[in-house]
Amino acid sequence: MSANDRLSTLRADATVLASKNVASVTRGSGTTAAGVYCVKVSDPNVVDDLANGAIVATLNNFRGEITAIGTPHAYCGGATDAITVVTSNSNGEPADRPFTVAVL
C-alpha cells in the first residue's frame, strides 16, 4: 500500500478534511489538555501493524511540535486501533493544531 492509502488530514478542532482508512477522529479522553487527538484506524491490516509501522505526522501550516504514538495509550483509552496524536505550540505548550498523519 502507498502512504495515501493510510492518510488523514485534520483541522485543529478534530474535523476531518480528508481521510482514507480512518474510522473517526476524536479528542483524547484520558486528558483535558489541548492538542490531544485519537485517530481510529478502520483497516485491520493497518491496525495489525500500528505498533511496528512507521507513523509520519506533520503540522499543517503551523509552527510547533507533533508526536504520533502507534501503541495503546491512556489518552485514547488504551485502544489498539488508534493513533494518539499530541500537538503543541513552538514553546512546547499543549495547543490544538491541524495535522496530517500517515502510516507507512
Stockholm file with secondary structure:
# STOCKHOLM 1.0

chainA/1-104         MSANDRLSTLRADATVLASKNVASVTRGSGTTAAGVYCVKVSDPNVVDDLANGAIVATLNNFRGEITAIGTPHAYCGGATDAITVVTSNSNGEPADRPFTVAVL
#=GR chainA/1-104 SS CCGGGGEEEECTTSCEEEESSEEEEEECSSCCCTTEEEEEECCHHHHTTTTTSCEEEEESSCCSEEEEECSCCGGGTTCTTEEEEEEECTTSCBCCCCEEEEEC
#=GC SS_cons         CCGGGGEEEECTTSCEEEESSEEEEEECSSCCCTTEEEEEECCHHHHTTTTTSCEEEEESSCCSEEEEECSCCGGGTTCTTEEEEEEECTTSCBCCCCEEEEEC
//
